[in-house]
Amino acid sequence: MNGRRPASPFRDRVFDPGRRFRDFIDDLADTSPARLAMVSFLGVIGIVTALLCLPIAHRDPSEFSFATSLFVAVSAVCVTGLSPVVTEVHWSDFGIGVITAGIQVGGLGILTLASVLGMAVSKKLGVRQRLIAAQATNTFQIGQVGTLLRTVVSTIVIAEVIVAALLLPSLIAKGESLGTAIWHSVFYAISSFNNAGFTVHPGGMEHFTGDTWFLSVIMASVFVGSLGFPVVLMVTIAWNRPRSWDLHTKLTLATSAILVFVGFIMLLFFESSNPRTLGASGPGNTVLETLFMAVMPRSGGFATMAVEDMNQTSLLLLDVLMFIGGGSSSTAGGIKVTTLAVLALAALAEARGLQEVSAFHRRIDPPVIKVAISVTLAGAALVFTGTLALLHFTRMPLDLVLFEVISAFGTCGLSSGVSAASPDAGLYVLSALMFLGRLGTITLAAALSQQNTRRLFRYPEERPIIG
């Protein structure tokens, strides 16, 4: 005998919770990365909610509300910015720290963060990790995922450090101590670049009205963060060769610029004579505040004027801009600017009698148009259902309720005051809308579908009457 103990046939059957959990995650990643995204986001939301329920997270523990804690946790992780309470008044420093961490994790994306940690440990991405990262970033060329993940982390860290450094002088000039100014600059850097929209000063961005430098930095941070990491990657690599940019980058930049310009002109026209918003401002402040508000519907959520004081025409315009949102694979919500661009190009091609849809000398694949239609209809259905539910629970005016619902779905964070006045049932409705809006309608559909069905036959073709 060699003295070694014979292997037991039951050795591998010993209950190991850690192994069972890893096997569950592996199976979930194999069967549906989108479903893993849902589970991951729900897990982080649960942790942030639990932390915000602690007495130490509140300035006054007697004001505890589970619905409020859950709502703010969803708003932070889904980088929205809506809140039924005043952040700096209701939450303690610990609570604000938890919210900040939730924003950062939500901005990175749960799956992206997991893939980056795996890359840091193994020094490379396996095929499974690349597929998961591709699902998280909507990049389906596996060879580019490693580069994109590095760009995601480096872009966020570098951008937030730069933004914080640029904001610091303005905060010190307002009389804040160096420590407080550094903390606030970091908070606003994380909140702005991740398009979260949370503030920690009385009145939010109205506290900085007239501070051209501060508002300009916040505005630029929100706009860059809303473009999406594939666009940032492309522009960074080929910044001096715009003609070599891919179609997605060109469509995102062109459509975003058009929407900001149109929003600026229309808001300036609608609000310049409104004494409650821009009517009492000087020409310089009027232009800056109008441009600021034109950029924020990208999913920024900051506001230099009270939304409820704006004209109904402006509210309707902001509704449309928030529903569109920002760029794909970004922290912005909405149906995304490329979806709008594809639909507009398809309608234009149909009006001109063209058989193919094209832009920038590139042909758009027909399945992309179907996806754009599906995303838009799914978003409209969520907004309609959420508006009905919130109207029932709050009994507030339709224009204000619709604004709040679209802001939640588009993870924008601009508020008409409905969240602060909503009962718990209304907060649950808005929480669900923020979660679904952040996860994305396509990711949700993929997570809920068991498998792709392929028909082995074709029906006879017939054309119904349209229009």
Secondary structure, DSSP 8 states (H G I E B T S, - for coil): --S-----TTGGGS--HHHHHHHHHHHHHHH-HHHHHHHHHHHHHHHHHHHHTSGGGBSSGGG--HHHHHHHHHHHHTT----SS-HHHHB-HHHHHHHHHHHHHHHH-HHHHHHHHHHHHHSS--HHHHHHHHHHHT---HHHHHHHHHHHHHHHHHHHHHHHHHHHHHHHHTT--HHHHHHHHHHHHHHHHTT-----STTGGGGGTT-HHHHHHHHHHHHHHTT-HHHHHHHHHTTT-GGGS-HHHHHHHHHHHHHHHHHHHHHHHHHTT-TTTTTTS-HHHHHHHHHHHHHGGGTT---SS-GGGS-HHHHHHHHHHHHH-S-TTSS--SS-HHHHHHHHHHHHHHHTT-SS-EETTEE--HHHHHHHHHHHHHHHHHHHHHHHHHHHHH---HHHHHHHHHHHHTT-----SHHHH--HHHHHHHHHHHHHHHH-HHHHHHHH-------SS----------
